[in-house]
Amino acid sequence: MKRILIEAGSLAVLGLFIFFMLREPSMSAAPFDELRTRLVQASVLPEDAASGNSSLSLRRNYGLDAETLGDVLYCPPKDFMDVDEILIARTPDASLRKKLRAAAEERLESQKNTFENYGTFQYQRLSDAVLYERGDYFVLIVAEHPDAVLRDVRKEIEN
């Protein structure tokens, strides 16, 4: 009996150890408007991003509605020759994040096909794009220095 209790206790300790080792860092549960404001203040997002997201552009570019995704911050390209965009979505629904990831990958491929033979600058930016998913967050970054932008975004959402 004593041996069974010791084995059960050892398994419980091992289980707790594995749980804490595999646990993701805590994600910010702050209101999304605060996140938007902090990213604008850190010069990660343009000033006009503070006024709200672009639901129509999101629907046109990704085929998804902002209302269904949850909290969304989308800074679309400024014109048809621009490819820079940032998409940050927070949704607890894993199937929606999967759908968003697939739509983002499809959009990147479509954009790359558009710029492949004549927009070398745009094609390179699209090839360097960053897709990031952690916890309830999905992030897409197409920018001059996407890794630096992602570092700043992660700093804000992982606090």
Beta strands, then each sheet from edge to edge (+ up, - down):
strand 1: 71-75
strand 2: 85-90
strand 3: 130-134
strand 4: 137-142
sheet 1: 1+ 2- 4+ 3-
end
